[in-house]
Amino acid sequence: MRYRVVVIGAGFAGIGMAIALKQAGIDDFVVLDRADDLGGTWRDNSYPDLTCDIPSQLYSFSFRPWRWSRRFPARDEILAYLHALIAEHGLDPHLRFGRAVAAAEFDERRAVWNLTLDDGDTLQATALVCAVGQLGRPALPDIPGRDRFGAIRALRAERLAWLDVRPEVQEAFNSWVASASRTSVWESGCHSWYTTASGRNTNNWPDHTFLYRYRVRHFDLAAYRVRPRQPAAAGASAA
Ligand SMILES: Cc1cc2nc3c(=O)[nH]c(=O)nc-3n(C[C@H](O)[C@H](O)[C@H](O)COP(=O)(O)OP(=O)(O)OC[C@H]3O[C@@H](n4cnc5c(N)ncnc54)[C@H](O)[C@@H]3O)c2cc1C
């Protein structure tokens, strides 16, 4: 199959490109994505309270402002925005999911891109747009002993998508820090630059280093809320 344009990736970049092609009057194109839905980053990540860290007015296309419910919108709202764009611009017929591009080679003599998908299928394109993102493959730092770390072991053994400290556990910890800090050198006299304007210690460990060492080495899964991993989508790679 030959197309005028093939776009790889149905995240913000790929969708923006697809809209631009439509606006330029080009209809002979497809957007390929290895996953089973659009959204890229915002599809793949679902950890609790995932929100955009820049103001929503800036995290939207200039040609399509959106009525965001808050300044830093949540993941679901961003995904809804992308789905709305697909509907508004009639992009559905151009999207192909479960299509992972394994190789792309430019044939200079024929001036055509030859694409090979991971299932062996092939496609040709006059123009190729690579919108594959850069944060789709989590990179774990290569720290010695990494695989013995309790949280990483739990993620693998329990097949978890994420884990996050339970709010009540966090609150209990914060209260303990506040009460233990009261007798520490940072809070026992004149105002210290280690504390906030309201006198709260947010920086210093208020106990022995032995306890600190124990606390950071000891992992208790019961202190976390978790979500099991979903089965991998067809065509999705190990990203
Ligand atoms: C957890 C997280 C939070 C973030 N939060 C923010 C934020 O708050 N503010 C901000 O500005 N940015 C944030 N980013 C950055 C975010 O990635 C970009 O803002 C933007 O969404 C990237 O869009 P993209 O289309 O370039 O790439 P992506 O969203 O990564 O989309 C790329 C798409 O290409 C597909 N793909 C990749 N390789 C292939 C292949 N070989 N074949 C077929 N399909 C393929 C992928 O499946 C994916 O759907 C965050 C990133 C992460 C990971």
The ligand as an SDF file (V2000), in Angstrom:
LIG
                    3D

 53 58  0  0  0  0  0  0  0  0999 V2000
    4.6870   10.6940   32.6510 C   0  0  0  0  0  0  0  0  0  0  0  0
    4.8250   11.8600   31.7260 C   0  0  0  0  0  0  0  0  0  0  0  0
    4.2840   13.1110   32.0720 C   0  0  0  0  0  0  0  0  0  0  0  0
    4.4280   14.1980   31.2170 C   0  0  0  0  0  0  0  0  0  0  0  0
    3.8970   15.4000   31.6070 N   0  0  0  0  0  0  0  0  0  0  0  0
    4.0700   16.4780   30.8150 C   0  0  0  0  0  0  0  0  0  0  0  0
    3.5500   17.7460   31.2190 C   0  0  0  0  0  0  0  0  0  0  0  0
    2.9590   17.8480   32.2930 O   0  0  0  0  0  0  0  0  0  0  0  0
    3.7560   18.8210   30.4120 N   0  0  0  0  0  0  0  0  0  0  0  0
    4.4340   18.6950   29.2210 C   0  0  0  0  0  0  0  0  0  0  0  0
    4.6090   19.7150   28.5170 O   0  0  0  0  0  0  0  0  0  0  0  0
    4.9160   17.5030   28.8170 N   0  0  0  0  0  0  0  0  0  0  0  0
    4.7550   16.4060   29.5740 C   0  0  0  0  0  0  0  0  0  0  0  0
    5.2750   15.2120   29.1870 N   0  0  0  0  0  0  0  0  0  0  0  0
    5.9680   15.1330   27.8920 C   0  0  0  0  0  0  0  0  0  0  0  0
    5.0120   14.5790   26.7980 C   0  0  0  0  0  0  0  0  0  0  0  0
    5.5860   13.3940   26.3760 O   0  0  0  0  0  0  0  0  0  0  0  0
    4.8490   15.6060   25.6830 C   0  0  0  0  0  0  0  0  0  0  0  0
    4.2580   16.7960   26.2250 O   0  0  0  0  0  0  0  0  0  0  0  0
    3.9410   15.1320   24.5420 C   0  0  0  0  0  0  0  0  0  0  0  0
    2.7730   14.4930   24.9940 O   0  0  0  0  0  0  0  0  0  0  0  0
    4.6960   14.2500   23.5940 C   0  0  0  0  0  0  0  0  0  0  0  0
    3.8660   13.9860   22.4940 O   0  0  0  0  0  0  0  0  0  0  0  0
    4.4300   13.2070   21.2520 P   0  0  0  0  0  0  0  0  0  0  0  0
    3.2860   13.0290   20.3000 O   0  0  0  0  0  0  0  0  0  0  0  0
    5.6590   13.8670   20.7480 O   0  0  0  0  0  0  0  0  0  0  0  0
    4.9380   11.7960   21.8200 O   0  0  0  0  0  0  0  0  0  0  0  0
    4.1380   10.6330   22.5720 P   0  0  0  0  0  0  0  0  0  0  0  0
    3.0240   11.1570   23.3800 O   0  0  0  0  0  0  0  0  0  0  0  0
    5.1850    9.8120   23.2380 O   0  0  0  0  0  0  0  0  0  0  0  0
    3.4990    9.7850   21.3690 O   0  0  0  0  0  0  0  0  0  0  0  0
    4.2990    8.9950   20.5270 C   0  0  0  0  0  0  0  0  0  0  0  0
    3.4390    7.8870   19.9380 C   0  0  0  0  0  0  0  0  0  0  0  0
    4.2200    7.1700   19.0040 O   0  0  0  0  0  0  0  0  0  0  0  0
    3.9340    5.7980   19.1250 C   0  0  0  0  0  0  0  0  0  0  0  0
    5.1060    5.0750   18.6230 N   0  0  0  0  0  0  0  0  0  0  0  0
    6.3750    5.1360   19.0830 C   0  0  0  0  0  0  0  0  0  0  0  0
    7.1830    4.3460   18.3640 N   0  0  0  0  0  0  0  0  0  0  0  0
    6.4010    3.7760   17.4140 C   0  0  0  0  0  0  0  0  0  0  0  0
    6.6520    2.8580   16.3510 C   0  0  0  0  0  0  0  0  0  0  0  0
    7.8880    2.3630   16.1240 N   0  0  0  0  0  0  0  0  0  0  0  0
    5.6170    2.4680   15.5770 N   0  0  0  0  0  0  0  0  0  0  0  0
    4.3520    2.9420   15.7880 C   0  0  0  0  0  0  0  0  0  0  0  0
    4.0640    3.8110   16.7780 N   0  0  0  0  0  0  0  0  0  0  0  0
    5.0770    4.2200   17.5840 C   0  0  0  0  0  0  0  0  0  0  0  0
    3.6960    5.5830   20.6070 C   0  0  0  0  0  0  0  0  0  0  0  0
    2.9070    4.4280   20.8630 O   0  0  0  0  0  0  0  0  0  0  0  0
    2.9680    6.8730   20.9760 C   0  0  0  0  0  0  0  0  0  0  0  0
    1.5620    6.7390   20.9040 O   0  0  0  0  0  0  0  0  0  0  0  0
    5.1360   14.0800   30.0020 C   0  0  0  0  0  0  0  0  0  0  0  0
    5.6980   12.8350   29.6620 C   0  0  0  0  0  0  0  0  0  0  0  0
    5.5390   11.7300   30.5010 C   0  0  0  0  0  0  0  0  0  0  0  0
    6.1470   10.4050   30.1130 C   0  0  0  0  0  0  0  0  0  0  0  0
  1  2  1  0
  2  3  1  0
  2 52  2  0
  3  4  2  0
  4  5  1  0
  4 50  1  0
  5  6  2  0
  6  7  1  0
  6 13  1  0
  7  8  2  0
  7  9  1  0
  9 10  1  0
 10 11  2  0
 10 12  1  0
 12 13  2  0
 13 14  1  0
 14 15  1  0
 14 50  1  0
 15 16  1  0
 16 17  1  0
 16 18  1  0
 18 19  1  0
 18 20  1  0
 20 21  1  0
 20 22  1  0
 22 23  1  0
 23 24  1  0
 24 25  2  0
 24 26  1  0
 24 27  1  0
 27 28  1  0
 28 29  2  0
 28 30  1  0
 28 31  1  0
 31 32  1  0
 32 33  1  0
 33 34  1  0
 33 48  1  0
 34 35  1  0
 35 36  1  0
 35 46  1  0
 36 37  1  0
 36 45  1  0
 37 38  2  0
 38 39  1  0
 39 40  1  0
 39 45  2  0
 40 41  1  0
 40 42  2  0
 42 43  1  0
 43 44  2  0
 44 45  1  0
 46 47  1  0
 46 48  1  0
 48 49  1  0
 50 51  2  0
 51 52  1  0
 52 53  1  0
M  END
$$$$
